[in-house]
Amino acid sequence: MPVRQWTFRSVTAAAVAVLSATTGRGQVAPAPDVRRWGLEVDLIQPFIPEVNISTIKATRTVVGMPSVSHGDLMLGVFIRPNITHDVATRISEYMGSIGYRQYFRRGLHAEAQYYAGYVWGERNRFDGKDYEGFVQFAEVNAGYRIPVGRGERRRLYVTPQIGYLQGLNDKLIIGPRNGKEDAFVQGKLLVGFSF
């Protein structure tokens, strides 16, 4: 009988040790991630012909804590300098953006952004005229943020996203479009740094 009791106690102690190790009981909890700022750039769109859009975005956690479900305010710039375009021979666009990103579980998130700025289109392909004016866009994206590195070095991250960009004001801002919509399905690969 003493052998059975000892075996039962050993098994119980081992089970408690395994459960403690897997659930974190009895261990020191990791410090919460308090890095609320981020800086991001897109690595795909600057290199796609006739797109050539460069974006730089700063993020700031404004709802919750960065280590759990939280929300980030986003401020950025949209730069498209003097590139070949499908509607105008050359186009230049410069805009500022404001948006909000909501994280749901770990890196899974959705975001919405508003862009406003100015565009210049040279020699429209359908009427040959130059156009310029105030331009606005709305964008929605969904994606997943993946941290790179371990421990304190997990400041770098990559974020693949898919989304939709829609022009909001007059479709003739750079001249006739010959039925082409000012709306685009898009993919992004953001690289960011948190601090």
Disulfide bonds with the S-S distance in Angstrom:
none
